[in-house]
Amino acid sequence: YGFFVTLYTVLKVTIGERFMIIGLLNNGGHLLWASTIILMIPSIIFRRFRVMTMMLIPTLAFTINYLPMYFSRTATPPPNAQSLKVMTYNINLAPSSPHQIAEDIKRVDADIVAIQELTHFVAEIFEQELAGQYPYRAFHPVNSFHGQGVMSKYPIISDEYWHIYLGHQRVGIDMNGMEVTLYSVHPVHHLVRSR
């Protein structure tokens, strides 16, 4: 096990996700690494130095990647800092109540809203019901899971949509003279095979 997880860790660092198996393992990589910590304890108790050596790299990888998350990183923003409220919403391909979704979005009152799985029908409803609150919109509706859209209270100055398995979108937003780049992505949550 230690050899396997060490091999995975080395391949992850050296070649990244160029091989699909590494990308697949990355979904549970933290669990692979955490397991080595659990296995390290009996190897220390029973003085199994070879096992400890095999567990060392994955244990270090877990420690370096996850230990900092347990420490507070609160930062106080400067008094004149601008705030931005962003909402993302996967509306599910065929929502039963698109008018209710529009009401939910109105109620949250975010500055920018990123939508995933946007269809032509729902885009038309959003155009009608949310245009006053969100005068800037970049919609790429598709009658499948690939549809994307962004609505903003700030001007959208650039927009790019692409489709890799699912739809993805990048927009540039002019927030009072400062350009903010927002990515709305729809990651694949299962292994997809090319034909």
N, C-alpha and C positions, 0 to 999 in steps of 0.2 A: 504494500500500500504506500509506504513511504517513498519507494522508488517511483511509482506511478505518479504520485502527486508532485514529487520533485521534477519529474520529466515534464508534466503539464505546466508547472510554474516556469521552468526554463523556456519552453516553447512559447508560452504566453508573452514572456518578456522579449524574446528574440524575434519571433515571427508574427506575433499578434494574432489577429483573426483572419489571416489569409486562408487558413484551412478551416473548413466548416466545423470540424470536430472541436477545435479550440474555442470557436465562438459558442458552440453548444455547451461545452464544459464551463465557459465563463458565466453562464446562468446560475450555476451552483458552485462556482469556484470558492466562494467564501465558506461554503459548507465543507468542501474538501480540505481547505486549510484549517478550519476550526477543528475538524476531526483529528488532525495531526497533533494538535495541542492536547486533546484528550488522550491520545495514544502515547504522547511524550511522557505523561505522568507515570504510568507503570514501567516504562523503559528506564526512567530515572530511578524509581524505587528498586527495581530488580537489576539495575546497573547493566543494561543491555546497550552498550556503547555503539554498536553498529546500527541498531534501530534508532538510537538518539541521533546519530549522524544523518541517517536518511530522513528523519523528521525535521531536521534543523532548518533547511531552506524553506519548506512550506510554513513552518512555525514563524520564521522571520517575516515571510511574505504577509501572513495574516496580521502579525503585530504591527508591521509598518503601515499596512493599508487600513487597518480597522482600529487600532488603539487610539489614534488621535481623535476619533469620533466620540470617545468617552470623556473628553475634556471640553470644558466650556470655551466657546470661541465667540462670545458675544462682543460685538463692537458697537460703540455708540456713534450713530451717524452725526455728521456736523449739523449745526442748527439750521443751516440754509439748504440742506439736502432735499432734492426732489423725491417724492415717493411715487411708486407705480404699483397699481393693483392689477394683477394679471389673473385671468381665469382660463382654465382649459376644460373642455367638455367633449367627451366622446358621446355623441347623441344616439349611438346605436343606429344602424343602417335604416331601419324603418320604425321610428318612434311612434308610439300609439297616440301621443299628444304633443305635437310640435308647438302648439300654442302655449302649453304649460311650460315647455322648455324656454320659449321666449320670455315668459313671465319670470321664470327662475333667473334668467340672465339679467333681466331688468332689476330684479330685487337685489342681486349681488352687486350690481353697479360697478363692475370692474372697469379700469381704463382700457384694457385690451382683452379681447376674448378670442381664444383659439378653439376652433371646432374641428373635430375629427368625424369621419363617416357622414359628410354633408351631401345630401341628395339635392336634385333640382327643386323638388317640391318644398323641402324645408328651407332652402335658400330663398325661395320666393316669399315664404312666410316671414323669414327674418328681414328681408328687404322691406316688407310692408310694416312690420310691427316694431322693428328696432332701428330704423333709419334715423329717427330723431335723436336717439340716445347715442348711436354709433354712426356718425356721418361718413366715416371712412371704412370701406370694406374691400377685401380682396377675396373673392369666392372662387373656388374651383370645384363646383359640384359635379359629382359623378354618381350615377345610380348603381353604385357598388360600394364596397368598403373603402375605396380609394379617395373619396371626396374630402376636401380640406377647405377651411375658410378662416379668415381673421377679420374681426371687427375692432375698430379703434376709435377713441375719442380724439386721438392725435393723427395728423396726416400720415398716410402710408406713402412713402417715397420710392420704395422698390418692392418687388414681389416676384418670387420664383417658386414654381411648383414642380415637383418631380415625383415619379412613381417607381419605387422599387418594392415589389410585393404589395406594399400599401402606399398611400399618398403621404407626401411630406411637403412642407412649405417653409420658406424663409422670407420674412418681410423686414424691410427697413422702415423705422418709424421716426418721424421728426418730433421729438419731445422737447418743445420750447428751445429749438436750436441745437439740441444734442441728438445725434443719430443713435438710436437703439436698435439692435438687431435681435429679432425674435425667431426662434425655430419652433415650428409646430410639427412634431414627428409622431408617427403612429408605428411604434416598433412591432416587429413580428414576435409573437409570444410562443411560437412552436416551430419546429423544424419544417421548412418548406423545401420541397425537392423541385429542381428544374426538370423540365421535360425535354 
